[in-house]
Amino acid sequence: MKVDVKKIVNIDISIIEKITVWMYEWWGENEGYSYDAIKSYMKYSLQEKRLPQTYGIFLDDNLIGIYQFRLDDLFVRPDRYPWLANVYIDVPYRNKGYGKALMESVKSNAKQCLSYNEIYLYTTHIGLYEKYGWEFVSEIDTCLEQNRIQRLYKLNLE
């Protein structure tokens, strides 16, 4: 089995449908977005030379997970950018090392496509991102209905 992490830039309908379903079921529906709105967002997140950019992890030729680099991700913190967002591994492939492979590609891919010295993420996870060099900055009030208080992390890209 060959595992490959690469930028997704082609607008293949099967990829769009797959990542739309993942994001809609994970957060879109709960946050009040329609399926069509999520599909549009995902379609336009497949940029080659500017943000947002989406990277996929492929097992052989099968897309099993993604992450994105975005200019914004947390409305209450417009002073922080860019962001790592939508880190996702499809359910059947979790706890098998694919998430590790995906996360180990973040820094090198970010260095290639971003002209910043650092990147941010926010999450409810404790102890996960530290394994990949992320530094806990502080707890943060997201002002979101679910999981309002989360954790802000930073990754130094230098």
LOVO-503736 format. One record per residue (C-alpha): x, y, z; residue in three letters. Coordinates in nm, 4 decimals. Last residue first. Layout:
<recs>
rec X X	Y Y	Z Z	aa Ala
...
</recs>
This chain:
<recs>
rec X 1.1144	Y 2.8663	Z 1.0456	aa Glu
rec X 0.7578	Y 2.7321	Z 1.0319	aa Leu
rec X 0.6724	Y 2.7730	Z 1.4000	aa Asn
rec X 0.3453	Y 2.5931	Z 1.4741	aa Leu
rec X 0.0910	Y 2.7692	Z 1.6966	aa Lys
rec X -0.1930	Y 2.6284	Z 1.9039	aa Tyr
rec X -0.5150	Y 2.7726	Z 2.0505	aa Leu
rec X -0.7231	Y 2.5470	Z 2.2760	aa Arg
rec X -1.1002	Y 2.5520	Z 2.3019	aa Gln
rec X -1.3686	Y 2.7172	Z 2.5143	aa Ile
rec X -1.7017	Y 2.7304	Z 2.3287	aa Arg
rec X -1.7236	Y 2.3586	Z 2.2603	aa Asn
rec X -2.0651	Y 2.3949	Z 2.0971	aa Gln
rec X -2.2364	Y 2.7326	Z 2.0644	aa Glu
rec X -1.9277	Y 2.9073	Z 1.9274	aa Leu
rec X -1.7953	Y 3.2176	Z 2.1033	aa Cys
rec X -1.4456	Y 3.0783	Z 2.0330	aa Thr
rec X -1.3207	Y 3.1641	Z 2.3799	aa Asp
rec X -0.9549	Y 3.0633	Z 2.3684	aa Ile
rec X -0.7320	Y 2.8610	Z 2.5959	aa Glu
rec X -0.3744	Y 2.9557	Z 2.5459	aa Ser
rec X -0.0665	Y 2.9226	Z 2.3242	aa Val
rec X -0.0049	Y 2.5465	Z 2.3114	aa Phe
rec X 0.2952	Y 2.4855	Z 2.0828	aa Glu
rec X 0.2621	Y 2.2527	Z 1.7836	aa Trp
rec X 0.5640	Y 2.0317	Z 1.7152	aa Gly
rec X 0.3855	Y 1.7220	Z 1.5848	aa Tyr
rec X 0.3323	Y 1.5421	Z 1.9155	aa Lys
rec X 0.2025	Y 1.8726	Z 2.0607	aa Glu
rec X -0.0900	Y 1.8373	Z 1.8215	aa Tyr
rec X -0.2474	Y 1.5484	Z 2.0104	aa Leu
rec X -0.1915	Y 1.6325	Z 2.3769	aa Gly
rec X -0.5294	Y 1.7953	Z 2.4405	aa Ile
rec X -0.7865	Y 1.7990	Z 2.1636	aa His
rec X -1.0625	Y 2.0641	Z 2.1753	aa Thr
rec X -0.9103	Y 2.2445	Z 1.8791	aa Thr
rec X -0.7752	Y 2.5676	Z 1.7408	aa Tyr
rec X -0.5076	Y 2.5992	Z 1.4772	aa Leu
rec X -0.2344	Y 2.8452	Z 1.3944	aa Tyr
rec X 0.0512	Y 2.8889	Z 1.1453	aa Ile
rec X 0.3893	Y 3.0524	Z 1.1863	aa Glu
rec X 0.6686	Y 3.2225	Z 0.9938	aa Asn
rec X 0.4493	Y 3.3273	Z 0.7036	aa Tyr
rec X 0.4973	Y 3.3110	Z 0.3267	aa Ser
rec X 0.2827	Y 3.0026	Z 0.2888	aa Leu
rec X 0.2934	Y 2.7406	Z 0.0107	aa Cys
rec X 0.6234	Y 2.5597	Z 0.0495	aa Gln
rec X 0.6719	Y 2.6136	Z 0.4242	aa Lys
rec X 0.3147	Y 2.4984	Z 0.4869	aa Ala
rec X 0.3771	Y 2.1775	Z 0.2917	aa Asn
rec X 0.6909	Y 2.1042	Z 0.4945	aa Ser
rec X 0.5178	Y 2.1777	Z 0.8253	aa Lys
rec X 0.1975	Y 1.9880	Z 0.7525	aa Val
rec X 0.3447	Y 1.6628	Z 0.6196	aa Ser
rec X 0.3941	Y 1.5022	Z 0.9617	aa Glu
rec X 0.0261	Y 1.5645	Z 1.0318	aa Met
rec X -0.0900	Y 1.3491	Z 0.7402	aa Leu
rec X 0.1484	Y 1.0648	Z 0.8207	aa Ala
rec X 0.0345	Y 1.0742	Z 1.1840	aa Lys
rec X -0.3299	Y 1.0738	Z 1.0779	aa Gly
rec X -0.2560	Y 0.7699	Z 0.8619	aa Tyr
rec X -0.1100	Y 0.5738	Z 1.1540	aa Gly
rec X -0.3908	Y 0.3160	Z 1.1860	aa Lys
rec X -0.6023	Y 0.4811	Z 1.4553	aa Asn
rec X -0.8469	Y 0.6177	Z 1.1972	aa Arg
rec X -0.8757	Y 0.4668	Z 0.8493	aa Tyr
rec X -1.2361	Y 0.3409	Z 0.8657	aa Pro
rec X -1.3532	Y 0.6834	Z 0.9984	aa Val
rec X -1.2131	Y 0.9050	Z 0.7228	aa Asp
rec X -0.9241	Y 1.1168	Z 0.8512	aa Ile
rec X -0.9826	Y 1.4905	Z 0.8945	aa Tyr
rec X -0.7847	Y 1.8038	Z 0.9694	aa Val
rec X -1.0359	Y 2.0695	Z 0.8701	aa Asn
rec X -0.8143	Y 2.3662	Z 0.9467	aa Ala
rec X -0.4528	Y 2.4813	Z 0.9649	aa Leu
rec X -0.4663	Y 2.8566	Z 0.9928	aa Trp
rec X -0.2905	Y 3.1635	Z 0.8528	aa Pro
rec X -0.3416	Y 3.3822	Z 1.0464	aa Tyr
rec X -0.4196	Y 3.5289	Z 1.3874	aa Arg
rec X -0.5413	Y 3.8878	Z 1.4219	aa Asp
rec X -0.8864	Y 3.7927	Z 1.2890	aa Pro
rec X -0.9452	Y 3.6067	Z 1.6170	aa Arg
rec X -1.3205	Y 3.6043	Z 1.6910	aa Val
rec X -1.4057	Y 3.4693	Z 1.3440	aa Phe
rec X -1.1828	Y 3.1647	Z 1.3782	aa Leu
rec X -1.0713	Y 3.0048	Z 1.0537	aa Asp
rec X -0.9057	Y 3.2705	Z 0.8423	aa Asp
rec X -0.6292	Y 3.2673	Z 0.5820	aa Leu
rec X -0.6742	Y 2.8970	Z 0.5269	aa Arg
rec X -0.4424	Y 2.5974	Z 0.4957	aa Phe
rec X -0.6463	Y 2.2822	Z 0.4703	aa Gln
rec X -0.6334	Y 1.9227	Z 0.5861	aa Tyr
rec X -0.7494	Y 1.6024	Z 0.4278	aa Ile
rec X -0.8185	Y 1.2310	Z 0.4703	aa Gly
rec X -0.8712	Y 0.8930	Z 0.3038	aa Ile
rec X -0.8531	Y 0.9747	Z -0.0684	aa Leu
rec X -0.8149	Y 0.6430	Z -0.2551	aa Asn
rec X -0.5460	Y 0.6185	Z -0.5241	aa Asp
rec X -0.3060	Y 0.3940	Z -0.3242	aa Asp
rec X -0.3894	Y 0.5304	Z 0.0179	aa Leu
rec X -0.4185	Y 0.9015	Z -0.0442	aa Phe
rec X -0.3746	Y 1.1798	Z 0.2059	aa Ile
rec X -0.5193	Y 1.5040	Z 0.0818	aa Gly
rec X -0.4060	Y 1.8633	Z 0.0933	aa Tyr
rec X -0.6437	Y 2.1550	Z 0.0511	aa Thr
rec X -0.5399	Y 2.5119	Z -0.0187	aa Gln
rec X -0.7240	Y 2.8270	Z 0.0757	aa Pro
rec X -0.5228	Y 3.0215	Z -0.0047	aa Leu
rec X -0.3198	Y 3.0945	Z -0.3141	aa Arg
rec X -0.1206	Y 2.9141	Z -0.5851	aa Lys
rec X -0.3011	Y 2.5839	Z -0.6434	aa Glu
rec X -0.6443	Y 2.6429	Z -0.5011	aa Gln
rec X -0.8748	Y 2.3570	Z -0.4027	aa Leu
rec X -1.0659	Y 2.5552	Z -0.1410	aa Ser
rec X -1.3075	Y 2.6778	Z -0.4072	aa Tyr
rec X -1.4702	Y 2.3360	Z -0.4452	aa Lys
rec X -1.4789	Y 2.2805	Z -0.0691	aa Met
rec X -1.6623	Y 2.6068	Z -0.0088	aa Tyr
rec X -1.9108	Y 2.5354	Z -0.2882	aa Ser
rec X -1.9767	Y 2.1869	Z -0.1514	aa Lys
rec X -2.0224	Y 2.3262	Z 0.2008	aa Ile
rec X -2.2772	Y 2.5784	Z 0.0712	aa Ala
rec X -2.4565	Y 2.3070	Z -0.1279	aa Asp
rec X -2.4831	Y 2.0845	Z 0.1803	aa Tyr
rec X -2.6418	Y 2.3728	Z 0.3669	aa Ser
rec X -2.4596	Y 2.5400	Z 0.6539	aa Tyr
rec X -2.6226	Y 2.5663	Z 0.9966	aa Gly
rec X -2.3219	Y 2.5061	Z 1.2202	aa Glu
rec X -2.4317	Y 2.1542	Z 1.3103	aa Asn
rec X -2.4858	Y 2.0674	Z 0.9406	aa Glu
rec X -2.1447	Y 2.1931	Z 0.8420	aa Gly
rec X -1.9365	Y 2.0442	Z 1.1240	aa Trp
rec X -1.8575	Y 1.6740	Z 1.0780	aa Trp
rec X -2.1445	Y 1.5620	Z 0.8538	aa Glu
rec X -2.1022	Y 1.8529	Z 0.6137	aa Tyr
rec X -1.7229	Y 1.8314	Z 0.6260	aa Met
rec X -1.7068	Y 1.4605	Z 0.5407	aa Trp
rec X -1.9882	Y 1.4758	Z 0.2839	aa Val
rec X -1.8204	Y 1.7689	Z 0.1092	aa Thr
rec X -1.4850	Y 1.5897	Z 0.1122	aa Ile
rec X -1.6343	Y 1.2880	Z -0.0669	aa Lys
rec X -1.8473	Y 1.4840	Z -0.3134	aa Glu
rec X -1.5583	Y 1.7096	Z -0.4149	aa Ile
rec X -1.3248	Y 1.4120	Z -0.4523	aa Ile
rec X -1.5717	Y 1.2208	Z -0.6693	aa Ser
rec X -1.6382	Y 1.5321	Z -0.8793	aa Ile
rec X -1.2699	Y 1.5766	Z -0.9660	aa Asp
rec X -1.1896	Y 1.9457	Z -0.9393	aa Ile
rec X -0.8151	Y 1.9011	Z -0.9603	aa Asn
rec X -0.6059	Y 2.0970	Z -0.7176	aa Val
rec X -0.5536	Y 1.8595	Z -0.4270	aa Ile
rec X -0.2111	Y 1.9108	Z -0.2753	aa Lys
rec X -0.0356	Y 1.5886	Z -0.1891	aa Lys
rec X 0.0116	Y 1.3351	Z 0.0881	aa Val
rec X 0.0932	Y 0.9859	Z -0.0432	aa Asp
rec X 0.0529	Y 0.6444	Z 0.1187	aa Val
rec X 0.1328	Y 0.3406	Z -0.0987	aa Lys
rec X 0.0000	Y 0.0000	Z 0.0000	aa Met
</recs>
